[in-house]
Amino acid sequence: MKLRNTVGRAALAIGLTIAAQPAMAQSSPAAGGADASDTGEIIVTAQKRAENVQQVPLAVSVLSPSQLQAAGVRQFQDLTKLSPSLTIRPAEHPVNANVSLRGVGTFAFGIGVEPSVAVLVDEVPLAFQARAFTDLPDVERIEVLRGPQSTLYGKSASAGLINIITRGPTDTFNIRVNGTGTTDGEVGANFSASGPLGETLGYVLSGSYSKWDGNVRNLFNNQKVNGNQTFNTRAKLRWEPSDTASLTLTANYLKGDTTVGRPFVRMGANALLRGTAGLTPAVTLPGVVINEDNQTISNNFPASTSYSGWGGNLRGEFELGNHSLVSITSYDKFRLDDFLDQDDTSSTAAVGANIQVGAFKSKLFTQEFRLLSPGDQPFRYTLGAYYASVRFDRPFLRGPAFSLADWTAYSKSDQIAGFVQADWEFMPNATLTGGARLQNEKIRYAFTSRAAPVGTWSGNASDTAATWRASLKYEFSPTVNVFGTVSTGYKGQTYDLTTGFNNNRAAAGPIKPEKSRDIEVGIRSQLFDRKVTLNVTLFDTAYRNLQAQTIETLADGTANFRLTNVGKLSTKGVEIDTLVRPNDTFSINGSFAILDATYTDFPVAPCFPLQTAAQGCTTVAGQPSRQNLTGERAVQAPEFKFSIGAEFTPSLTDTLRGVVQANWQHTSSVFYVARDPETFQPAYSIVNLGLGVRDEDRKWEVTAFVNNLFDQEYFPSLANSAGNWGNNQATQVLLPRDFRRYGGIRFNLNY
């Protein structure tokens, strides 16, 4: 794998970023098809009321459909390409994937563990992040809020949240159709139709389908894997019986599957499957050439996932005098079945027939009330109450040759919270914001193991916590303001419901809550008649009782995944979001993040496979090997990252415009497991180009594109599998969608 990273590129990126605005500054398309960014205003709901994003004293980015297309973003996991503080690490199936902001995420495989980064759709939280790891159909905008968001939002927001806003009903009939076809066999299409059904009734109906066979070939059956197939549909019905009331009913359905392929890219000369004589890579992986370019596997079990889910919500908005009342009621049900070739070979020996199968199931009910005072008064406030009840179930089976497991577990959580936030313009151009939240959460679990250790355990716990936020904003002019914010975050306690649960884990009780404190200082500015936007945020966040998944490698090579409170973490840095739009034919946008995420207290961490004493691994008699990670850079936290995009739309005729789009994404080096050289990804850059033509009113557009123009290979996830190969080097990867260069055609219709 050849990765070119020059100082010149980095310097150019910084220069362009200071003069550009990211995808965040592009707002959603207006009803007539024109880009609403032409108005210079981007409306968000980051503080639970509609506001111009430039007036919100928060670190928030807004991603629009046009920017998602230009960057090759069609699925949730691709969002990392456009938001530099956001990193999404894929896994063999979506439940094990990780979403982190500013270097902080939830590295856990157990059920019932809150994600540090919450994912919401139309302000309704998802129980599993995996529910979002599909296509992004009918998106109006995506808001990425960085830092703790526990004051106004539901649980699971100690590091930030992603709010996916879908299209709403329109006053006139409108239809959108988008399609994509690529040179490597991907096909996808989505549509939406909206309009009135009468004077008081409006609707939206949308759906999408995509299919891609993948970019890994299984030589055992000559089939492609690492692909996916997804079907999404959503419907909204809005009733406005009067000028002071509206009800919106939303229903959705999702069904899909993925195929799993994890190629080996490095293998030691003496590697033997499970240390068994004769089971060399040549015998167990026939035909596979192991190197950094490898895109083949040999698995005798069809590794895959299959998932489906449905849900809905009812949103009511009512005017009560000069106040507004919002009620949101939601229900969601989701299931994912996973099938994995646990030895990742096609060996005919007993150890070559090890598999793991299981399911993740969730049911979520939420109810939220918000009372909002008038937004045009010097003193304005939001009062709210939130209730959530969620249950997770997980049956799991692994074997029959090694790493035996056979268990079922469930986890249930009930949370009730009250929150308030007030803005007070106490003097001209100066606004003080204060917010607080008090919540109580009760959790309970049951775990039954039919393999050693055999037994049944159950327990429960309750915790009450308070979080708060204080902010001061000063406006130098209508388009330039500065702010400073201090806030706290909270992620609830949980149990480590994974393989190996035993009497000791049950007796230890729940894992402690994770808490954070965040300080932010920023400037929001639009200059030269709003043609230039420059937003800068400096942040410093400290986490204590950090919840993280660690790995214990036992003497027989078995990997035991365990969730604990690992200590403390500090993340600080600067984020720059910019846009230059001198006229209606040209714009350049970019975002840049410099990040210093460090474990400040992590004295006892498990060693990575093959770690030596010289690499910091120490052994204590009768105890697992350990290392001290205090002062070490956090995993999945690149030191700097940027995304720069440009669009040029010159007039070709009175009714046609040309389209030239470019996007450059750069990520610095990163560890996926602390210090482990087998999971180190060097810095890399990805460039995407597009060339097309569109109608003057954007009623249609056709664009030819090339993603990963320079064919740069990189790995968004690496795994050290030495324990499965007799403690010899064995490294596996998950390949990204754009591991190799590919092209395609996309078209949009908007009438």
Secondary structure, 3 states (H helix, E strand, C coil): CCCCCCHHHHHHHHHHHHCCCCHHHCCCECCCCCEHHHHCCCEECCCCCCEEHHHCCCCEEEECHHHHHHCCCCEHHHHHHCCCCEEEECCCCHHHCEEEECCEECCCCCCCCCCCEEEEECCEECCCHHHHCCECCCEEEEEEEECCCCCCCCCCCCCEEEEEEECCCCCCCEEEEEEEEECCCCEEEEEEEEEECCCCEEEEEEEEEEEECCCEEECCCCEEECCEEEEEEEEEEEEEEECCEEEEEEEEEEEEEEECCCCEEEECCCCCHHHCCCCCHHHHCCCCCCCCCCCEECCCCCCEEEEEEEEEEEEEEEEECCEEEEEEEEEEEEEEEEEEECCCCCCCCHHHHCEEEEEEEEEEEEEEEEEECCCCCCEEEEEEEEEEEEEEEEEEEEECCCCCEEEEEEEEEEEEEEEEEEEEEEECCEEEEEEEEEEEEEEEEEEEECCCCCEEEEEEEEEEEEEEEEEEEEEEECCEEEEEEEEEEEECCECCCCCCCCHHHHHHCCECCEEEEEEEEEEEEEECCCCEEEEEEEEEEEEECCEEEEEEECCCCCEEEEEEECCEEEEEEEEEEEEEEEECCEEEEEEEEEEEEEEEECCCEECCCCCCHHHCCECCCCCCCEECCCCCECCCCCCEEEEEEEEECCECCCCEEEEEEEEEEEECCEECCCCCHHHEECCEEEEEEEEEEEECCCCEEEEEEEECCCCCCCCCEEEECHHHCCCCCEEEEECCCCCCCEEEEEEEEEC
